[in-house]
């Protein structure tokens, strides 16, 4: 197959649209509750490589301001000559964190509440049928607004889990948010399999168990893999993961080898292993 996922007018291969707009308010409330309950020493714990909990909280604030429009005159967002998208994003993120290194936890919480509330209201009024920002890990640039919004929700949710883990807490098991995150992450499957040849009609089934039950079927077509509804049939390969393994695989909290060791695989292993290379973040 010759797989070309960019600049397409028909985006049905991304699957049925989803609406994450109602989830931003509860997510912000959960983040603020978490941060307000941290001991001062917990703010200096490592949340992700090279970033503390304090750094990650500042990064979330940067995500909010990215949606609202950057307000710091000393913070520029121009790409340097020859800079890749990934390098640009990582540089800008670090610059923002450095700008807020001296802010106290109380100051960050207050800023997060103010900016997060504005972002929540902004998304409440979003037209999901419009065109949004590109979602590189799904191979859609530009992406439909529903996917852009859902991707943004997964960013906030994932960073909150990273703070929870850094401070000795488990992943928040609240099923509605977890299900929405996993559903969004699975939109990366067609892009993940873009270099995996298969006859048209070949299907891979990804199954994620409780508490975030879901099944996603991606089908090889003449020119790409697709999450669009296809004729039912016996999948050539099936991968079954638990929710914790699935979301951490998609965000590279664990590597594909670890996920494969935990997975239940049936059918054509080559396709199943290719699917487990899924990445649903800029990485």
Secondary structure, 3 states (H helix, E strand, C coil): CCCCCCCCCCCHHHCCCCCCCCHHHHHHHHHHHHHHCCCHHHHHCEEECCEEHHHHHHHHHHHHHHHHCCCCCCCCCCCCCCCCHHHHHHHHHHHHHHHCCCCCHHHHHHHHHHHHHHHHHHHHCCCCCCEECCEHHHCECCEEHHHHHHHHHHHHHHHHHHHHHHCCCCCCCCHHHHHHHHHHHHHHHHHHCCCCCCCCCCEEEEEECCCCCEEEEEEECCCCEECCCCCCCCCCEEEEECHHHHHHHHCCCCCHHHHHHHCEEEECHHHHHHHCCCCCCCC
